[in-house]
Amino acid sequence: METNETVETRKASNKGGGLNAPITIIILILISAAVFHWVFGNPDNFEGGDVEFGHPKNFVGIIHKGGVIIPFLMSFFLMVLVFGLDRFFALKKASGKGNATKFVQQIREMVERNEIDDALALCDDQKGSLGNVVKEGLTSYKALAKDQTMNKEQKLAELNKVLGEAMTLEMPGLEKNTAIISTIATIGTLIALMGTVIGMIKAFFALGEGGGTPDAAKLSVGIAEALINTGMGIGASACAIIVYNLITNFIDNLTFKIDEVGMSIQQAFASHH
């Protein structure tokens, strides 16, 4: 059975690792702001060195025309990249060594033959979340097989409870920081819309200046700001949605394998005990 010490150790392990979200977000926003002002806003990127009204010479100059909202949208791209890679490596580690499908099949065959010790050794070699959950179930399996105080139904209920608790302990480590990517997918277009509105306001002010003769330079700046923010926001949200779906799909596949092998353990216990 799982001891309190084991549970606390697993909890501490799941809390550790991965990026510190608040600090990482602040750093990425500062990096984006620095790149926006010092790299994208370099006078060499604009005709005549006029950053405010000069025509952009290249793509980074065009992005700079998006205005003050652009650094935040740039940070969204960086967040998706950084947290996406963080989750990729974390989930790769959580999947353990070898092929997960093959591992599940081997465990199922072993528990059907009641070779619990061999199955436990295989879990130790797997070194992933899948192996961790299965090991907790198999450890409980051995303990319950020797227990004389509970009937068969109580033992099966206890085994199911242990597997569920083990899975619950693993999930925070798998899902860490995925909410940030999901949030970016939602708010990316909203933040871009704010920049679009600011750009359109500037364009309308330009139309009203000069006694009926619009200032073409100011008008183009406002329109460019509106469109660039829209494009950047859509791009950031699209990237976040793709990365988030890839992560959740990986987690769903892993949890499905855990449920599959957990059911096999319970069926084997019912057959042999």
C-alpha positions in Angstrom: 0.0 0.0 0.0 1.1 3.6 -0.6 2.6 5.2 2.5 2.1 8.8 3.5 5.8 9.3 3.0 5.5 8.0 -0.6 2.6 10.3 -1.3 4.4 13.4 0.0 7.5 12.5 -2.0 5.4 12.1 -5.2 3.6 15.4 -4.5 6.9 17.2 -4.0 8.3 15.7 -7.2 5.3 16.8 -9.2 5.5 20.3 -7.9 9.2 20.5 -8.8 10.6 20.9 -12.3 9.4 23.0 -15.2 9.6 26.7 -15.6 8.5 29.2 -13.0 5.6 30.8 -14.9 5.5 34.4 -13.4 9.2 35.0 -13.6 9.4 33.5 -17.1 6.5 35.7 -18.4 8.1 38.8 -17.0 11.4 38.0 -18.6 9.8 37.3 -22.0 7.8 40.5 -21.9 11.0 42.5 -21.1 12.9 40.7 -23.9 10.1 41.5 -26.4 10.0 45.1 -25.4 13.8 45.4 -25.8 13.7 43.8 -29.2 10.8 46.0 -30.3 12.5 49.3 -29.3 16.1 48.6 -30.0 16.0 46.1 -32.9 12.7 46.6 -34.7 12.8 50.4 -33.9 16.3 50.9 -35.3 16.3 54.0 -37.6 18.1 51.9 -40.2 14.9 50.0 -40.8 13.1 53.1 -42.0 13.6 55.5 -45.0 15.3 58.7 -43.9 15.8 57.2 -40.4 12.4 58.5 -39.5 11.0 55.9 -37.1 7.6 57.6 -36.6 6.6 58.5 -40.2 9.3 56.9 -42.4 8.4 54.1 -44.7 9.7 50.7 -43.5 12.5 49.2 -45.5 12.0 45.7 -44.3 9.7 43.3 -42.4 10.9 44.2 -38.9 10.2 47.9 -39.7 6.7 46.9 -40.8 6.1 45.1 -37.5 7.4 48.1 -35.5 4.6 50.2 -37.1 2.2 48.1 -35.1 2.7 50.3 -32.0 2.8 49.7 -28.3 0.7 46.6 -28.3 3.2 44.7 -30.5 5.7 43.9 -27.7 3.0 42.1 -25.8 2.0 40.1 -28.9 5.6 39.3 -29.5 5.9 38.0 -25.9 2.9 35.8 -26.6 4.8 34.1 -29.5 7.8 33.7 -27.2 5.6 32.2 -24.4 4.0 29.7 -26.7 7.5 28.7 -27.9 9.2 28.5 -24.5 6.3 26.9 -22.6 5.6 24.6 -25.5 9.2 23.4 -25.5 9.1 23.0 -21.7 6.0 20.8 -22.0 7.5 18.9 -24.8 10.6 17.9 -22.8 8.5 17.3 -19.7 6.0 15.0 -21.4 8.8 13.2 -23.2 10.3 12.5 -19.8 6.9 11.5 -18.4 6.4 9.0 -21.3 9.4 7.1 -19.9 11.8 4.8 -21.7 10.9 2.7 -24.6 7.5 2.3 -26.4 4.6 3.0 -24.2 2.2 0.8 -26.2 4.6 -2.1 -25.9 5.0 -1.5 -22.2 1.3 -1.6 -21.6 1.0 -4.9 -23.6 3.9 -6.4 -21.6 2.3 -5.4 -18.2 -1.1 -6.8 -19.3 0.5 -10.1 -20.2 2.4 -10.3 -16.9 -0.5 -9.5 -14.7 -2.6 -12.1 -16.5 0.1 -14.7 -15.7 0.2 -13.2 -12.1 3.9 -12.3 -12.6 3.6 -9.2 -10.4 7.3 -9.0 -9.3 8.4 -9.1 -13.0 5.8 -6.4 -13.8 7.2 -4.2 -10.9 10.7 -4.6 -12.2 9.5 -3.5 -15.7 7.8 -0.4 -14.1 11.2 0.5 -12.5 12.9 0.3 -15.9 10.2 2.4 -17.6 10.9 5.5 -15.4 7.9 7.5 -16.5 4.4 8.6 -15.3 2.9 5.5 -16.8 5.3 3.3 -14.9 4.8 5.2 -11.7 1.0 4.8 -11.8 1.2 1.1 -12.7 3.8 0.5 -10.0 1.4 2.0 -7.4 -1.3 -0.3 -8.6 0.8 -3.4 -8.6 2.2 -2.6 -5.1 -1.3 -2.4 -3.9 -2.2 -5.6 -5.8 0.5 -7.5 -3.8 -0.6 -6.1 -0.5 -4.3 -6.7 -1.1 -3.6 -10.3 -2.2 -2.2 -11.0 1.3 -4.9 -9.1 3.1 -7.3 -11.3 5.0 -9.5 -8.5 6.5 -11.4 -7.4 3.4 -13.6 -9.3 1.0 -13.1 -9.4 -2.8 -15.3 -6.4 -3.6 -13.6 -4.3 -0.9 -10.2 -5.2 -2.3 -11.2 -4.3 -5.9 -12.6 -0.9 -4.6 -9.4 -0.2 -2.8 -7.3 -1.2 -5.8 -9.3 1.2 -8.0 -8.9 3.9 -5.4 -5.1 3.5 -5.3 -4.9 3.7 -9.1 -7.1 6.8 -9.2 -5.0 8.5 -6.5 -1.7 7.7 -8.3 -3.1 9.1 -11.5 -4.2 12.3 -9.7 -0.7 12.8 -8.3 0.8 12.5 -11.8 -1.6 14.9 -13.6 -0.3 18.2 -12.1 3.2 17.4 -13.4 1.8 16.7 -16.9 -0.5 19.7 -17.1 1.8 22.3 -15.6 1.8 25.7 -17.5 -0.6 24.4 -20.2 -3.2 26.9 -18.9 -0.9 29.7 -19.9 -0.8 28.5 -23.5 -4.6 28.0 -23.5 -5.0 31.6 -22.1 -2.8 33.0 -24.9 -5.0 31.2 -27.5 -8.0 33.0 -26.0 -6.7 36.5 -25.3 -4.3 36.9 -28.2 -6.9 38.1 -30.6 -8.4 40.3 -27.8 -5.1 42.1 -27.1 -4.7 42.5 -30.9 -8.2 44.0 -31.1 -7.1 46.6 -28.6 -4.1 47.5 -30.9 -6.5 47.5 -33.9 -8.8 50.0 -32.2 -5.9 52.2 -31.2 -4.7 52.2 -34.8 -8.1 53.1 -36.2 -8.5 55.9 -33.7 -5.2 57.4 -35.0 -6.4 57.0 -38.5 -9.7 58.8 -37.9 -7.8 61.6 -36.1 -5.6 62.0 -39.1 -8.7 62.3 -41.3 -10.0 65.1 -39.2 -6.8 67.1 -39.2 -5.6 69.7 -41.7 -8.9 71.5 -42.3 -10.4 68.7 -44.4 -7.1 67.6 -46.0 -6.1 64.3 -44.3 -2.5 63.9 -43.3 -1.5 60.9 -45.5 1.5 60.0 -43.3 -0.5 59.9 -40.1 -3.4 58.2 -41.8 -1.1 55.4 -43.1 0.5 54.9 -39.7 -2.9 54.5 -38.1 -4.1 52.0 -40.7 -0.8 50.1 -40.6 -1.0 49.8 -36.8 -4.5 48.5 -36.9 -3.7 45.8 -39.5 -0.4 44.7 -38.1 -1.9 44.2 -34.6 -4.7 42.1 -36.2 -2.2 39.9 -38.0 0.1 39.4 -35.1 -2.8 38.6 -32.7 -4.3 36.0 -35.1 -0.9 34.5 -35.6 -0.2 34.2 -31.8 -3.6 32.7 -31.1 -3.2 30.2 -34.0 0.2 29.0 -32.7 -1.1 28.7 -29.2 -4.1 26.7 -30.3 -1.9 24.3 -32.3 0.6 23.8 -29.4 -2.1 23.4 -26.8 -4.0 20.8 -28.8 -0.7 18.8 -29.4 0.0 18.9 -25.6 -3.5 17.8 -24.6 -3.6 15.1 -27.2 -0.3 13.7 -25.8 -1.7 13.8 -22.3 -5.0 12.2 -23.4 -3.1 9.3 -25.1 -1.0 8.8 -22.0 -4.0 8.8 -19.6 -5.8 6.4 -21.9 -2.9 3.9 -21.7 -2.9 4.3 -17.9 -6.6 3.6 -17.8 -6.1 0.6 -20.1 -3.4 -1.0 -18.0 -5.3 -0.1 -14.8 -8.4 -2.0 -16.0 -6.2 -5.0 -16.8 -4.7 -5.0 -13.3 -8.2 -5.0 -11.7 -9.4 -7.7 -14.0 -6.4 -9.9 -13.3 -6.9 -9.4 -9.5 -10.5 -10.4 -9.8 -9.5 -13.6 -11.7 -6.6 -14.7 -9.5 -8.0 -13.6 -6.1 
